[in-house]
């Protein structure tokens, strides 16, 4: 998904029923958006992020981090948003 403008897609697979979350952070570590939170059945999923925070406000260009957390693993990836 790098770089992206105005929307990026994050695809993730769930092997067994599990509680998970995907959150977006700025480079200072501040959480800006929660994309996924809850229990998911096995399967492939896709979530889109359009560079807005949880308040619906647009974010500035720059590097963002998303973090996928489940009971079995945590994955961190970078995203570059260019207006």
Buried (B, 14 or more C-beta within 10 A) or exposed (E): BEEBEEEBEBEBEBEEEBEBBBBBBBEEEEEBBEBBEEEBEEEEBEEEBEBBBEEEEEBEEEEBBBBBBBEEEEEEEEBBBEE
